[in-house]
């Protein structure tokens, strides 16, 4: 219909004017931290495959064997015929790794939060989220129809004020945070937040998508100073450090049993391919047993920040804040000409005036390439650092 085309074209033209239009680029990831674009060999510093396990030979072999044995698809939703035996093995392995009774695997991290949050809270309840938490946490909260509010990023005082004022007026309460924030690379103060959640009888959900396999010797952001924090809802993905696809929630047995029977994004979604499940099982074993592997991404991030005198990283994600969207695009294009993939991040993913290069580091990056990248980024650093949290 012409009216539909006109509406969409108008929106596209406006985004183009503001340097906010997005496009897809064919990228052939053929080896750890390596890619090919338009026939040119590139080093990727934008990938979330933090341990390069998507290319690990043992992981690939497990996926191939599972596809041969079970086929390439699951056949149906898990509650119908799609619950391959690999699910039980993977879910128990995740639960053991995260120190919980059980776990449930969803089709993606987004689907996990979209399904789990509305299962546990509803229109008479309260949800409080860190303002910088991932879009899927916002989406899950909105679907729950709960009263929703946010607190300033990592501000424990404001969180307690909100709990003190609003919690008594609601039957149930949930607090939502990222363990590691995907655009800023900093970590949530899980210890303090968990204490506040316990004090005000609020259920804490930590999205550990960017923590598992990288921080706390790979155990994730719910581990602080060597101890597991009392976090009743530990969520994460199989698509970052684990190197595959899917999402999970770890919790007590009653919680997981309840979600299996009620989460719409679990009930009405086809199960994951068996190859994906088998790959995740092997990846988790590698994360649990190879301490040197899980230490390298943050060590590589620190090499980069030291070279540019940037703040010390809390994860393997380093934001280089440049300000204007146009500036970040120019920097990304210049780096690509030098053989680096560093994707510019612009609004609405980040706030106006905080467009950036989001640089991610993996276990398989070479130190020489990291230092070359630092020198290539140096000319774009603003004279005065920009506060992305203002």
Number of C-alpha atoms within 10 A of each C-alpha: 5 7 8 9 10 11 10 12 12 12 12 15 13 13 13 12 9 13 17 18 13 10 5 5 8 8 14 14 17 10 14 21 24 19 19 18 15 9 9 10 13 20 23 23 23 20 21 21 22 33 29 21 27 24 16 17 10 15 24 19 15 20 24 18 15 20 17 11 11 15 14 16 15 18 16 15 16 20 15 12 12 19 18 17 11 17 20 15 13 21 20 18 18 23 20 14 18 21 15 19 16 22 27 24 27 29 20 20 25 21 22 28 29 24 25 30 26 22 20 18 23 20 16 14 19 26 29 25 24 22 16 22 22 21 12 16 25 22 17 22 28 18 17 23 16 23 18 17 15 18 18 15 18 19 14 17 12 14 21 18 12 15 23 14 9 16 21 13 13 14 12 19 27 23 22 24 26 27 29 27 23 24 19 22 21 20 21 22 18 22 18 12 22 21 16 20 21 13 12 14 15 21 20 26 27 26 30 27 28 28 29 30 28 27 25 20 21 22 22 23 30 27 21 15 9 10 10 16 17 16 22 18 23 25 26 28 27 26 21 24 29 29 24 22 20 25 21 27 30 28 22 15 12 11 20 19 14 13 20 20 12 16 21 17 18 25 18 13 16 21 26 25 22 27 26 25 28 24 28 28 23 20 25 23 14 20 23 15 12 12 14 11 21 26 20 20 24 24 17 23 22 22 17 25 19 15 15 15 10 14 11 15 22 17 26 28 27 27 23 26 24 24 21 17 20 16 18 26 21 13 21 20 17 17 17 18 11 13 18 23 26 24 22 23 23 24 16 9 13 15 14 13 16 24 26 29 25 22 25 25 29 31 24 18 21 13 13 9 13 20 18 14 22 17 14 15 17 12 10 16 15 12 7 6 12 15 10 18 10 8
